[in-house]
Amino acid sequence: MEYEDFAANSTLSENNATSIVESPEQEWTSSFLLFFKASIMGTIIIASIFGNLLVIVSVMRHRKLRIITNYYVISLALADMLVAMFAMTFNASVQIYERWLFGYFMCDVWNSLDVYFSTSSILHLCCISVDRYYAIVKPLKYTLTMTKKVVALMILNTWISPAIISFLPIFKGWYTTDEHEKFRENHRDLCEFVVNKPYAVISSSISFWIPCTIMIFMYLAIFREANKQEKEMYNRHGAALLLHQNNTNGDMLSNSGGSSKTLTLHEVNQELHQHTPTKQSNISKMKREHKAARTLGIIMGTFIVCWLPFFLWYDTVYLCDTCRENCPPEVVAVVFWIGYFNSTLNPIIYAYFNRDFREAFKNTLQCAFCSLCRRPPSNLDYDARRPSIR
């Protein structure tokens, strides 16, 4: 999200305006640092675009992945890919050329797209946490609650609501101060996103603090329920083993009371065997949900690690009048790109922790590099009703 530090960029502009003759050694060092910085940013951008594109194509090509849960995943991958295309690329150009190259109007467009797509990506993660909450904590209500219509409305909301803090306030000029508006008129080679205090509070709350709070509470509930179900599963397994052991002893009883007890144990044992497939199916489903909870925890942890530094910086410099002057531009660039990096990590998390996605990625890449582009057979072509975020 492009909320640039006013004082840092002003200092940068002054440094650019001052002609300084560098020695050959200093020039070589500057060139190396510029190449290193461009390589890091370019790698993140390319990995984010192709990684998220791979997610979208893989889900579309494999029937097994085309389930309701993965609607969120496709939409999230699209948002992350657009972050790379319309936010990271312009930011990289500013970092490399140390000035804005695209004019006054495009500065507003870039800032709007940056806020919009980054917020949309974060809201998608929040929706995924809510979906997993119903799947694990309230499984009986899941199919009734998370219908295709509800999922579509939730996804639609993740694309509409970010406009409230992006295009509308930015193009109307509500986000900034009068002093900064005058500064922009006189410095069109700079694209700075200096915000006022009300906008800083509202935008950071919608983009991060509220979704982050929801995700934490959802995952805590999921974690408690997963532990509870796991304990119940082991208790039932132990009780079943005890019934089988007692059944053998019951066959040896000969008195009338013993005959009655033997009959009861046989009936229980028969009932246990009759329902074994269903119970095994429920256990398998529960294990898959627990894997989904683990993956969600990793996704949420990665999200917090990537975006928390940025929003701490953002709220600090714009709510504290004296803090902007003391923040080096290098720190600003680092917190921006750590946040952007979250859009690159999501496909990697799916590939590493999700067997279905891992197989789909391999299959899609095999097709992409095959001269005939004939897709090899895959187990993912068989329909299966199971959540994929696991």
C-alpha positions as CSV (number, residue, x, y, z in Angstrom):
1,M,0.0,0.0,0.0
2,E,1.6,3.3,-1.1
3,Y,1.5,5.7,1.9
4,E,4.8,7.4,1.4
5,D,6.6,9.4,3.9
6,F,6.5,13.1,3.0
7,A,9.6,14.2,4.8
8,A,11.7,11.3,3.6
9,N,10.8,11.9,0.0
10,S,11.3,15.6,0.3
11,T,14.8,15.0,1.6
12,L,15.3,12.6,-1.3
13,S,14.3,15.2,-3.7
14,E,16.7,17.7,-2.2
15,N,19.5,15.2,-2.5
16,N,18.7,14.5,-6.2
17,A,18.8,18.3,-6.9
18,T,22.2,18.6,-5.5
19,S,24.9,17.6,-7.9
20,I,27.6,15.5,-6.2
21,V,30.6,14.1,-8.0
22,E,31.3,10.5,-6.9
23,S,34.6,8.7,-7.0
24,P,34.8,5.6,-9.2
25,E,34.7,3.4,-6.1
26,Q,31.6,5.2,-4.8
27,E,30.0,5.0,-8.3
28,W,30.7,1.2,-8.4
29,T,29.2,0.8,-5.0
30,S,26.1,2.8,-5.9
31,S,25.6,0.8,-9.1
32,F,26.0,-2.5,-7.2
33,L,23.4,-1.4,-4.6
34,L,21.0,-0.3,-7.3
35,F,21.4,-3.6,-9.2
36,F,20.9,-5.6,-6.0
37,K,17.8,-3.6,-5.1
38,A,16.4,-3.9,-8.6
39,S,17.1,-7.7,-8.6
40,I,15.3,-8.2,-5.3
41,M,12.2,-6.2,-6.3
42,G,12.1,-7.8,-9.8
43,T,12.3,-11.3,-8.3
44,I,9.4,-10.5,-5.9
45,I,7.3,-9.1,-8.7
46,I,7.9,-11.9,-11.1
47,A,7.4,-14.6,-8.5
48,S,4.2,-13.0,-7.3
49,I,2.7,-12.7,-10.8
50,F,3.6,-16.2,-12.0
51,G,2.9,-17.8,-8.7
52,N,-0.6,-16.5,-8.3
53,L,-1.3,-17.0,-12.0
54,L,-0.3,-20.7,-11.5
55,V,-2.8,-20.9,-8.6
56,I,-5.6,-19.5,-10.9
57,V,-4.8,-21.8,-13.9
58,S,-4.3,-24.9,-11.7
59,V,-7.7,-24.5,-10.1
60,M,-9.4,-23.9,-13.4
61,R,-7.7,-26.9,-15.0
62,H,-8.4,-29.5,-12.3
63,R,-11.9,-30.5,-11.4
64,K,-10.9,-31.6,-7.9
65,L,-9.9,-28.1,-7.0
66,R,-13.0,-26.5,-8.3
67,I,-14.9,-26.4,-4.9
68,I,-16.5,-23.5,-3.0
69,T,-13.6,-23.1,-0.7
70,N,-11.2,-22.4,-3.5
71,Y,-13.4,-19.5,-4.8
72,Y,-11.7,-17.5,-2.1
73,V,-8.3,-18.8,-3.2
74,I,-8.8,-17.8,-6.8
75,S,-10.0,-14.4,-5.9
76,L,-7.1,-13.9,-3.5
77,A,-4.6,-15.0,-6.1
78,L,-6.1,-12.5,-8.5
79,A,-5.8,-9.7,-5.9
80,D,-2.2,-10.6,-5.1
81,M,-1.3,-10.7,-8.8
82,L,-2.8,-7.2,-9.3
83,V,-0.8,-6.0,-6.3
84,A,2.3,-7.1,-8.1
85,M,1.3,-5.6,-11.4
86,F,-0.1,-2.2,-10.3
87,A,1.5,-1.5,-6.9
88,M,4.9,-3.2,-6.8
89,T,5.9,-2.1,-10.4
90,F,5.4,1.6,-9.8
91,N,7.0,1.5,-6.4
92,A,10.0,-0.3,-7.9
93,S,10.3,2.5,-10.5
94,V,10.3,5.1,-7.8
95,Q,13.0,3.2,-5.8
96,I,15.2,2.8,-8.9
97,Y,14.9,6.3,-10.5
98,E,14.3,8.1,-7.2
99,R,11.5,10.2,-8.8
100,W,8.0,9.9,-10.2
101,L,8.0,9.5,-14.0
102,F,4.3,9.2,-14.9
103,G,2.6,12.6,-14.2
104,Y,0.2,14.1,-11.7
105,F,-2.9,12.1,-12.6
106,M,-1.2,8.8,-12.7
107,C,0.2,9.4,-9.2
108,D,-3.4,9.4,-7.9
109,V,-4.2,6.3,-10.0
110,W,-1.2,4.5,-8.5
111,N,-1.9,5.4,-4.9
112,S,-5.6,4.4,-5.4
113,L,-4.7,1.0,-7.0
114,D,-2.1,0.4,-4.3
115,V,-4.4,0.9,-1.5
116,Y,-7.3,-0.9,-3.3
117,F,-5.5,-4.1,-4.2
118,S,-3.5,-4.4,-1.0
119,T,-6.7,-4.0,1.1
120,S,-8.6,-6.5,-1.1
121,S,-5.8,-9.1,-0.6
122,I,-6.0,-8.6,3.2
123,L,-9.8,-8.9,3.3
124,H,-9.6,-12.1,1.3
125,L,-7.5,-13.7,4.0
126,C,-10.1,-12.5,6.6
127,C,-12.9,-14.2,4.6
128,I,-10.9,-17.5,4.4
129,S,-10.5,-17.5,8.2
130,V,-14.3,-17.1,8.6
131,D,-14.9,-19.9,6.1
132,R,-12.5,-22.2,8.0
133,Y,-14.2,-21.2,11.3
134,Y,-17.6,-22.5,10.1
135,A,-16.1,-25.6,8.6
136,I,-14.3,-26.7,11.8
137,V,-16.2,-25.1,14.7
138,K,-19.7,-25.3,13.2
139,P,-19.6,-28.1,10.7
140,L,-23.3,-28.8,10.8
141,K,-24.0,-25.2,9.8
142,Y,-21.3,-24.9,7.2
143,T,-23.1,-26.3,4.2
144,L,-26.2,-24.3,5.1
145,T,-24.3,-21.1,5.8
146,M,-21.5,-21.1,3.2
147,T,-23.6,-21.4,0.1
148,K,-22.4,-20.3,-3.3
149,K,-24.5,-17.2,-3.0
150,V,-23.0,-16.3,0.4
151,V,-19.5,-16.9,-0.8
152,A,-20.1,-14.8,-3.9
153,L,-21.3,-11.9,-1.7
154,M,-18.3,-12.2,0.6
155,I,-15.9,-12.1,-2.3
156,L,-17.8,-9.2,-3.9
157,N,-17.5,-7.3,-0.7
158,T,-13.7,-7.8,-0.7
159,W,-13.6,-6.1,-4.1
160,I,-16.1,-3.3,-3.4
161,S,-15.3,-2.2,0.2
162,P,-11.6,-1.2,-0.5
163,A,-12.9,1.5,-2.9
164,I,-14.2,3.4,0.2
165,I,-10.6,4.1,1.3
166,S,-8.9,4.3,-2.1
167,F,-10.4,5.8,-5.2
168,L,-13.1,8.0,-3.6
169,P,-11.0,9.8,-0.9
170,I,-7.9,10.0,-3.0
171,F,-9.5,11.6,-6.1
172,K,-11.6,13.8,-4.0
173,G,-8.6,14.9,-2.0
174,W,-10.1,14.0,1.4
175,Y,-7.1,11.9,2.4
176,T,-4.5,14.6,2.7
177,T,-3.7,18.1,3.9
178,D,-3.9,21.5,2.2
179,E,-0.2,21.9,2.6
180,H,0.5,18.7,0.7
181,E,-1.9,19.6,-2.1
182,K,0.1,22.8,-2.7
183,F,3.3,20.8,-2.5
184,R,2.1,18.4,-5.2
185,E,1.3,21.3,-7.5
186,N,4.9,22.5,-7.3
187,H,6.6,19.1,-7.3
188,R,5.1,16.9,-10.0
189,D,8.1,14.7,-10.2
190,L,7.3,13.3,-6.8
191,C,4.5,11.0,-5.9
192,E,4.0,11.2,-2.2
193,F,1.0,9.9,-0.3
194,V,0.8,12.1,2.8
195,V,-2.4,11.5,4.7
196,N,-4.2,13.4,7.5
197,K,-4.9,11.8,10.9
198,P,-8.6,10.8,10.3
199,Y,-7.7,9.1,7.1
200,A,-4.7,7.3,8.7
201,V,-7.0,5.9,11.5
202,I,-9.9,4.9,9.2
203,S,-7.7,3.4,6.4
204,S,-5.5,1.4,8.7
205,S,-8.5,0.1,10.7
206,I,-10.2,-1.1,7.5
207,S,-7.1,-2.4,5.8
208,F,-5.4,-4.2,8.7
209,W,-6.5,-3.8,12.4
210,I,-10.1,-5.0,12.0
211,P,-9.3,-7.9,9.6
212,C,-6.4,-8.9,11.7
213,T,-8.5,-8.9,14.9
214,I,-11.1,-11.1,13.2
215,M,-8.5,-13.5,11.9
216,I,-6.9,-13.9,15.4
217,F,-10.3,-14.6,17.1
218,M,-11.3,-17.0,14.3
219,Y,-8.1,-19.0,14.5
220,L,-8.1,-19.1,18.3
221,A,-11.6,-20.6,18.1
222,I,-10.5,-23.0,15.4
223,F,-7.4,-24.1,17.4
224,R,-9.5,-24.8,20.5
225,E,-12.1,-26.8,18.6
226,A,-9.4,-28.8,16.8
227,N,-7.8,-29.8,20.1
228,K,-11.2,-30.7,21.5
229,Q,-12.1,-32.9,18.5
230,E,-8.7,-34.5,18.6
231,K,-9.1,-35.5,22.2
232,E,-12.6,-36.8,21.6
233,M,-11.3,-38.9,18.7
234,Y,-8.6,-40.5,20.8
235,N,-11.1,-41.2,23.6
236,R,-13.6,-42.9,21.2
237,H,-10.7,-44.9,19.8
238,G,-9.8,-46.1,23.2
239,A,-13.4,-47.0,24.1
240,A,-13.7,-49.0,20.9
241,L,-10.6,-51.0,21.8
242,L,-12.0,-51.7,25.3
243,L,-15.3,-52.9,23.9
244,H,-13.5,-55.4,21.6
245,Q,-11.5,-56.7,24.6
246,N,-14.5,-57.1,26.8
247,N,-16.4,-58.8,24.0
248,T,-13.9,-61.7,24.1
249,N,-14.4,-62.1,27.9
250,G,-18.2,-61.9,27.5
251,D,-18.3,-65.0,25.4
252,M,-16.9,-67.0,28.3
253,L,-19.7,-66.0,30.8
254,S,-22.3,-68.8,31.4
255,N,-24.8,-67.7,33.9
256,S,-28.1,-66.0,33.0
257,G,-26.8,-62.5,33.9
258,G,-23.7,-63.3,31.9
259,S,-25.7,-64.3,28.9
260,S,-27.5,-61.0,29.0
261,K,-24.2,-59.2,29.2
262,T,-22.7,-61.2,26.4
263,L,-25.7,-60.3,24.1
264,T,-25.3,-56.6,24.9
265,L,-21.6,-56.6,24.1
266,H,-22.2,-58.4,20.8
267,E,-24.9,-55.9,19.8
268,V,-22.6,-53.0,20.6
269,N,-19.8,-54.7,18.7
270,Q,-22.0,-55.3,15.6
271,E,-23.2,-51.8,15.7
272,L,-19.7,-50.6,15.9
273,H,-18.7,-52.6,12.8
274,Q,-21.8,-51.4,10.9
275,H,-20.9,-47.8,11.4
276,T,-17.1,-48.1,11.0
277,P,-17.0,-46.7,7.4
278,T,-19.0,-43.6,8.4
279,K,-16.8,-43.1,11.5
280,Q,-13.6,-43.6,9.5
281,S,-14.9,-41.0,7.0
282,N,-15.7,-38.6,9.8
283,I,-12.2,-39.1,11.2
284,S,-10.6,-38.6,7.8
285,K,-12.6,-35.4,7.3
286,M,-11.7,-34.1,10.7
287,K,-8.0,-34.7,10.0
288,R,-8.3,-32.8,6.8
289,E,-10.0,-29.9,8.6
290,H,-7.2,-29.9,11.2
291,K,-4.6,-29.7,8.4
292,A,-6.6,-26.8,7.0
293,A,-6.5,-25.1,10.4
294,R,-2.7,-25.6,10.5
295,T,-2.3,-24.1,7.0
296,L,-4.6,-21.2,8.0
297,G,-2.5,-20.6,11.0
298,I,0.6,-20.4,8.8
299,I,-1.1,-18.1,6.3
300,M,-2.3,-15.8,9.2
301,G,1.1,-15.8,10.9
302,T,2.8,-14.9,7.6
303,F,0.2,-12.1,7.0
304,I,0.9,-10.6,10.4
305,V,4.7,-10.8,10.1
306,C,4.5,-9.1,6.6
307,W,2.0,-6.3,7.3
308,L,2.4,-5.5,11.0
309,P,5.7,-3.6,10.5
310,F,4.1,-1.4,7.8
311,F,1.0,-0.5,9.7
312,L,2.9,0.2,12.9
313,W,5.1,2.6,10.9
314,Y,2.1,4.1,9.0
315,D,0.1,4.9,12.2
316,T,3.2,6.1,14.0
317,V,4.4,8.6,11.4
318,Y,1.0,10.0,10.6
319,L,-0.4,10.2,14.1
320,C,2.9,11.5,15.6
321,D,3.7,15.0,14.2
322,T,7.4,14.8,15.1
323,C,8.0,11.2,14.0
324,R,8.2,11.7,10.2
325,E,11.5,13.6,10.3
326,N,13.3,10.8,12.1
327,C,12.3,7.9,9.7
328,P,15.0,7.1,7.1
329,P,13.7,6.4,3.6
330,E,15.4,3.0,3.6
331,V,13.2,1.9,6.5
332,V,10.1,3.1,4.6
333,A,11.1,1.1,1.5
334,V,11.8,-2.0,3.6
335,V,8.4,-2.0,5.4
336,F,6.6,-1.5,2.1
337,W,8.3,-4.4,0.4
338,I,7.9,-6.7,3.3
339,G,4.2,-6.1,3.1
340,Y,4.2,-6.7,-0.7
341,F,6.1,-9.9,-0.1
342,N,3.0,-11.4,1.5
343,S,1.4,-11.6,-2.0
344,T,4.3,-13.7,-3.2
345,L,4.3,-16.1,-0.2
346,N,0.7,-17.2,-0.4
347,P,1.1,-19.5,-3.5
348,I,4.3,-20.9,-1.9
349,I,2.4,-21.8,1.3
350,Y,-0.3,-23.6,-0.8
351,A,2.3,-25.6,-2.7
352,Y,4.2,-26.6,0.4
353,F,1.4,-27.6,2.7
354,N,-1.4,-28.6,0.3
355,R,-1.0,-32.0,-1.5
356,D,-3.7,-31.3,-4.0
357,F,-2.3,-27.9,-5.0
358,R,1.2,-29.3,-5.1
359,E,0.1,-32.0,-7.6
360,A,-1.9,-29.5,-9.6
361,F,1.1,-27.1,-9.8
362,K,3.3,-29.9,-11.1
363,N,0.8,-31.0,-13.6
364,T,0.2,-27.5,-14.9
365,L,3.9,-26.8,-15.2
366,Q,4.4,-30.1,-17.1
367,C,1.8,-28.9,-19.5
368,A,3.3,-25.5,-19.8
369,F,6.7,-26.9,-20.7
370,C,5.4,-29.6,-22.9
371,S,5.8,-28.9,-26.7
372,L,2.4,-30.5,-27.5
373,C,0.8,-29.0,-24.4
374,R,-1.0,-32.3,-23.7
375,R,-1.8,-32.6,-20.1
376,P,-0.7,-35.9,-18.5
377,P,-3.3,-37.7,-16.5
378,S,-3.8,-36.6,-12.9
379,N,-5.7,-37.8,-9.9
380,L,-7.0,-34.3,-9.5
381,D,-9.4,-34.9,-12.3
382,Y,-11.6,-37.0,-10.1
383,D,-14.2,-35.1,-8.1
384,A,-13.7,-35.0,-4.4
385,R,-15.6,-33.1,-1.8
386,R,-12.9,-31.9,0.6
387,P,-11.5,-28.6,1.5
388,S,-8.2,-27.7,-0.2
389,I,-6.7,-25.2,2.2
390,R,-5.0,-27.8,4.5
